[in-house]
Amino acid sequence: MRNLSRKVIQGGAGNWGETVMSAHPQLSPEDVGEMVRWILSLGAVAQPKQSLPPGGTYALVAPNTEDGKKNPPGTFIFKASYRDKGSNTQGPLESGEVLALRPTFQQAEQADSLSKGIISFRPFGGDTVLLKELKSKSFIMYKHTDMTGIHAIAVGVGQGDGRNKFAGGRIEVRLDAPNGALLGKTDIKAKNTMRMEFAEISVPISQVSDGKFHDLYLVFKNEMMTAEPITALDWVRFDMMVN
């Protein structure tokens, strides 16, 4: 800016093209400065910087609490959106997507949907929460789930506690509906004791590789004893393939 102002006052060439500019000693530096700023404003409009590149990676790090301790497991909400500039005849168009990025281990009561009649209870009066009244055709559902690389669904079940009797049956993993495509199934044995015992059951599933998000249903079945609860459900874990 200072060099250009000096050129206007003293004259010269090279800054305004090949034509030599005459000197203008009668102009004050303040007036010349205003002139130069106006001339430069006629150039191309500066483009705003993008806040993020159109592609790349982002590391998700769980924040700590105010006392420095780690937060309990939760959900990351990731939102991506784009808005164009529109035109003389069309206003700007905007589109976006919101993803809930959940950990592979989920408490059963955190499912997005439960079929009618399922209730939660605390078998020991403490912090452990289970789902019960899982009768034949009852289900829990997780929405908008990326099944890429998932080879099995593991569940933690509670069996028997003296007051709640369970008939056993099977658990089915289905896509997009309680009667949707069957990915896998495993039996749940009946076991009733005076004090509840916990067990882990793994359901191997077929690979889903279509790259789409699906609603995942865990359906409980026992066609021989439809009025009896099958088991109590504690947690669900999505097991991924290890390279």
C-alpha positions in Angstrom: 0.0 0.0 0.0 2.8 2.5 0.9 4.8 1.6 -2.3 1.7 2.1 -4.5 1.0 5.5 -2.9 4.6 6.6 -3.5 4.2 5.6 -7.1 1.1 7.8 -7.6 2.8 10.8 -6.1 6.2 10.4 -7.7 5.2 8.7 -10.9 6.6 5.6 -12.5 5.7 2.3 -14.3 5.5 -1.4 -13.5 2.6 -1.3 -11.0 -0.3 -0.3 -13.2 0.7 -2.0 -16.4 3.3 -0.9 -19.0 2.1 2.7 -19.3 4.2 5.2 -17.4 2.1 7.1 -14.8 2.7 10.9 -14.4 3.7 12.2 -11.0 1.0 13.8 -8.9 2.9 15.8 -6.2 -0.1 18.0 -5.6 -2.0 15.1 -3.9 -1.6 14.5 -0.2 -0.6 11.0 1.0 -4.0 10.6 2.7 -5.9 11.3 -0.5 -3.6 9.0 -2.5 -4.1 6.2 0.1 -7.9 6.4 -0.4 -7.4 6.2 -4.1 -5.2 3.2 -3.9 -7.7 1.4 -1.6 -10.5 2.0 -4.0 -8.5 0.8 -7.0 -7.6 -2.4 -5.2 -11.2 -3.0 -4.2 -12.1 -3.4 -7.9 -10.3 -6.7 -8.0 -11.7 -10.2 -7.5 -13.7 -10.7 -4.3 -11.8 -12.7 -1.7 -13.3 -16.2 -1.3 -14.2 -17.1 2.3 -12.1 -19.9 3.8 -13.7 -23.2 4.3 -14.1 -24.3 7.9 -13.3 -27.9 7.0 -11.9 -29.6 3.9 -14.4 -31.5 1.7 -12.7 -34.8 2.7 -10.5 -36.1 5.5 -10.5 -37.7 8.9 -11.5 -36.5 12.3 -10.4 -38.2 15.6 -13.2 -38.5 18.2 -11.9 -38.0 21.7 -14.3 -38.1 24.6 -14.0 -35.0 26.7 -13.2 -35.1 30.4 -15.5 -33.9 33.2 -14.8 -30.7 35.1 -13.0 -32.7 37.8 -10.7 -34.3 35.2 -12.3 -37.7 35.2 -13.5 -39.4 32.0 -17.1 -39.2 31.1 -19.1 -42.4 31.1 -19.8 -44.0 27.7 -22.1 -41.9 25.6 -22.9 -41.0 22.0 -21.1 -38.7 19.5 -23.5 -36.7 17.3 -21.9 -35.9 14.0 -23.6 -33.4 11.6 -22.5 -32.6 8.0 -24.2 -30.1 5.8 -23.7 -28.2 2.6 -25.3 -25.1 1.1 -24.8 -23.9 -2.4 -24.9 -20.3 -3.7 -28.1 -20.5 -5.6 -28.7 -18.5 -8.8 -30.6 -15.5 -10.1 -33.8 -17.7 -10.3 -33.2 -20.2 -7.6 -32.5 -19.7 -3.9 -29.7 -21.6 -2.1 -30.2 -25.3 -1.6 -29.0 -27.0 1.6 -28.7 -30.7 2.5 -27.3 -32.4 5.5 -27.0 -35.6 7.5 -26.9 -36.3 11.2 -25.2 -39.5 12.5 -25.3 -40.9 16.0 -22.0 -42.6 16.6 -22.5 -45.0 19.5 -20.0 -47.4 21.1 -20.2 -51.1 20.2 -21.3 -51.9 23.8 -24.9 -50.8 24.7 -27.0 -51.3 27.7 -30.2 -53.0 26.6 -32.5 -50.3 28.0 -30.7 -47.8 25.7 -32.2 -49.4 22.6 -34.1 -46.9 20.3 -37.3 -48.9 20.5 -38.9 -51.7 22.6 -41.9 -53.7 21.7 -45.0 -53.3 23.8 -45.0 -54.9 27.3 -41.2 -54.9 27.8 -40.2 -53.3 31.2 -37.0 -52.7 33.0 -36.2 -53.8 36.6 -33.3 -53.9 39.0 -32.9 -57.6 40.2 -30.6 -56.7 43.1 -31.9 -53.2 43.9 -28.6 -51.7 42.7 -27.4 -50.1 39.5 -27.8 -53.1 37.3 -30.9 -52.6 35.0 -32.4 -55.4 32.9 -35.2 -55.8 30.5 -37.9 -58.4 31.3 -41.2 -59.6 29.9 -39.5 -60.6 26.7 -42.2 -63.0 25.5 -42.4 -64.6 22.1 -42.1 -62.1 19.2 -40.9 -59.3 21.6 -38.1 -57.2 20.2 -35.7 -54.4 20.8 -34.4 -52.2 18.0 -31.4 -50.0 17.2 -32.0 -47.4 14.5 -29.7 -46.4 11.6 -27.0 -48.9 12.3 -23.9 -49.4 10.2 -23.5 -53.2 10.0 -20.3 -53.2 8.0 -17.7 -55.5 9.5 -20.0 -56.9 12.2 -19.7 -60.7 12.4 -21.7 -61.4 15.6 -24.1 -59.8 18.1 -23.4 -60.8 21.7 -26.0 -60.3 24.5 -25.8 -60.5 28.3 -28.8 -62.4 29.7 -30.0 -62.9 33.3 -31.5 -66.3 34.1 -33.7 -66.9 37.1 -33.9 -65.1 40.4 -36.5 -67.0 42.4 -39.4 -64.6 41.6 -39.0 -64.3 37.8 -39.2 -67.6 35.9 -37.9 -67.8 32.3 -38.9 -70.4 29.7 -36.0 -70.0 27.3 -36.3 -70.0 23.5 -34.1 -68.3 20.9 -32.9 -64.9 19.8 -33.0 -63.8 16.1 -31.2 -60.9 14.5 -33.2 -59.3 11.7 -32.8 -56.3 9.4 -35.3 -53.4 9.1 -38.3 -55.2 10.6 -39.2 -57.8 13.2 -39.9 -60.2 10.3 -37.1 -58.8 8.1 -34.1 -60.6 6.6 -32.7 -63.1 9.1 -29.0 -62.6 9.8 -28.6 -65.2 12.5 -30.2 -67.0 15.5 -29.1 -68.8 18.6 -31.0 -70.7 21.3 -31.4 -69.4 24.9 -31.6 -72.2 27.4 -34.1 -72.2 30.3 -32.3 -72.0 33.6 -34.1 -71.0 36.8 -32.2 -70.7 40.1 -33.0 -68.9 43.4 -30.5 -66.2 42.6 -30.1 -64.7 39.1 -27.1 -65.9 37.1 -25.7 -64.0 34.1 -24.4 -65.5 30.9 -23.0 -64.2 27.6 -24.6 -65.5 24.4 -23.1 -64.8 20.9 -25.2 -64.8 17.8 -23.1 -65.3 14.6 -24.6 -63.3 11.8 -24.3 -63.1 8.0 -22.2 -60.2 6.7 -24.0 -57.0 5.6 -21.9 -55.3 2.9 -24.3 -53.1 1.0 -22.9 -49.9 2.6 -26.3 -48.8 3.8 -27.6 -48.0 7.3 -30.2 -50.4 8.7 -32.6 -50.7 11.6 -31.4 -53.8 13.6 -33.9 -55.9 15.4 -33.2 -58.5 18.2 -36.3 -60.7 18.3 -37.1 -63.2 21.0 -39.1 -66.4 20.1 -40.7 -69.3 21.8 -43.7 -70.6 19.8 -44.4 -73.4 22.4 -44.7 -71.1 25.4 -45.9 -67.8 24.0 -47.2 -66.4 27.3 -44.0 -67.0 29.3 -40.9 -64.6 29.4 -37.9 -66.1 27.6 -35.1 -64.4 29.5 -33.9 -61.1 31.0 -31.7 -58.9 28.9 -28.8 -56.9 30.3 -26.6 -55.6 27.4 -25.9 -55.9 23.7 -22.5 -55.8 22.0 -21.6 -55.5 18.3 -18.6 -57.6 17.6 -16.5 -56.5 14.6 -14.0 -58.5 12.4 -10.4 -58.0 13.5 -7.9 -57.6 10.7 
